[in-house]
């Protein structure tokens, strides 16, 4: 892989790779398609798979709205948002989606209820509730299994 980041039109994570037949040319943007096991020479190899990326019109609208809102909140022109800023916006969006998805199930680590943020385990041992910025890994896994 050569470059990973948000697509400038829709904000979805894409990968840019060079073509195998001509290293001076690039493949079209690719997006993660899942994982698979490939059997090669009687060995199983776990690989990530990719497919050609096609922007969804609704994703384009959402991405533009998110970038406009971020620009307004920061007091800058929409046109001043650069690739670095786009990566930050995409990372925050992805984190928010992950947290919201994880909060759809209770946490078996800290016993947070559905819709409640995970709590710091060391602080819970001291009898105090302090919320974490991110959900516990087991809660993320449980939410993925539940969907």
C-alpha atoms as one frame of an Amber mdcrd trajectory, in Angstrom:
protein
   0.000   0.000   0.000   1.222   3.410  -0.809  -1.287   5.844   0.629  -4.305
   5.541   2.923  -6.670   8.338   3.779 -10.096   9.848   3.310 -11.366  10.226
  -0.248 -11.602  13.939  -1.019 -15.157  13.639  -2.389 -16.875  11.407   0.188
 -14.484  11.069   3.159 -14.454   7.268   3.124 -11.123   5.550   3.770  -9.419
   4.604   0.537  -6.096   3.115  -0.481  -3.946   4.162  -3.424  -1.552   1.541
  -4.805   0.656   1.416  -7.875  -0.235  -0.931 -10.694   1.739  -4.161 -10.837
   2.074  -3.998 -14.628   3.247  -0.372 -14.718   4.786   1.073 -11.541   4.435
   4.628 -12.896   0.630   4.323 -12.945  -1.883   4.019 -10.111  -4.856   1.744
  -9.575  -8.181   3.508  -9.107  -8.962   4.240  -5.446  -9.682   1.066  -3.493
 -11.718   0.499  -0.331 -11.517  -2.233   2.279 -13.777  -5.157   1.359 -13.103
  -7.581   4.200 -10.679 -10.281   5.120 -10.129 -13.710   3.655  -7.924 -16.748
   3.940  -5.917 -17.598   0.846  -4.382 -21.044   0.502  -0.999 -20.943  -1.210
   1.421 -23.878  -1.368  -0.578 -25.755   1.315  -0.345 -22.771   3.697  -3.245
 -20.620   4.836  -2.539 -16.893   4.612  -4.850 -14.338   6.226  -5.239 -11.306
   3.912  -7.211  -8.076   3.668  -9.180  -7.647   0.467 -10.044  -4.438  -1.391
 -12.486  -3.433  -4.133 -12.729  -0.416  -6.407 -14.153   2.560  -4.522 -17.324
   4.205  -5.809 -18.645   7.255  -3.953 -22.198   7.090  -2.656 -24.017  10.405
  -3.333 -25.339  10.469   0.251 -21.784  10.037   1.581 -20.641  12.975  -0.586
 -23.392  15.199   0.846 -22.637  14.126   4.429 -18.884  14.660   3.973 -19.364
  18.159   2.523 -21.743  19.088   5.336 -19.312  17.777   7.965 -16.413  19.730
   6.411 -18.511  22.922   6.194 -19.516  22.582   9.854 -15.892  21.987  10.899
 -14.709  25.001   8.897 -17.412  27.198  10.451 -16.560  25.971  13.962 -12.889
  26.775  13.395 -13.631  30.136  11.783 -11.930  29.313   8.477 -13.089  29.237
   4.879 -14.327  25.902   3.593 -11.689  26.115   0.842  -8.906  26.331   3.444
  -9.478  22.748   4.628  -6.430  20.790   3.491  -5.668  17.046   3.397  -4.329
  17.064   6.945  -7.520  18.660   8.200  -9.607  16.177   6.171  -7.787  13.292
   7.876  -8.552  14.773  11.302 -12.230  15.259  10.414 -12.487  11.691   9.066
 -10.745  10.244  12.133 -13.136  12.100  14.479 -16.150  10.945  12.440 -14.950
   7.324  12.492 -14.279   7.469  16.247 -17.761   8.881  16.887 -19.311   6.089
  14.799 -17.310   3.463  16.707 -18.300   4.891  20.107 -21.979   5.121  19.132
 -21.954   1.556  17.830 -20.192   0.232  20.955 -22.703   1.993  23.210 -25.495
  -0.070  21.609 -24.543  -2.934  23.951 -23.661  -3.005  27.664 -19.978  -3.232
  28.603 -18.925  -6.485  30.261 -15.682  -4.888  31.506 -17.050  -1.930  33.494
 -20.786  -2.762  33.519 -21.746   0.452  31.694 -25.335   0.219  30.465 -26.535
   0.654  26.884 -26.002   4.297  25.923 -23.574   4.975  28.777 -19.879   5.626
  28.140 -17.366   3.133  29.526 -15.817   3.915  32.867 -12.207   3.866  34.015
 -11.575   0.530  35.727  -8.898   1.867  38.141 -11.281   4.627  39.270 -14.160
   2.164  39.630 -11.986   0.091  41.983 -11.650   3.252  44.091 -15.444   3.653
  44.071 -15.555   6.602  41.651 -17.220   6.846  38.240 -14.968   8.487  35.660
 -15.850   8.069  32.020 -13.333   7.033  29.362 -13.002   8.760  26.012 -13.099
   5.382  24.246 -15.078   2.202  24.900 -13.349  -0.917  26.206 -12.121  -3.269
  23.442 -14.413  -6.092  24.635 -17.424  -3.797  24.251 -16.399  -2.923  20.691
 -16.093  -6.648  19.927 -19.458  -7.418  21.552 -21.141  -4.670  19.515 -19.595
  -6.026  16.305 -20.865  -9.523  17.123 -24.340  -8.176  17.909 -24.734  -6.418
  14.556
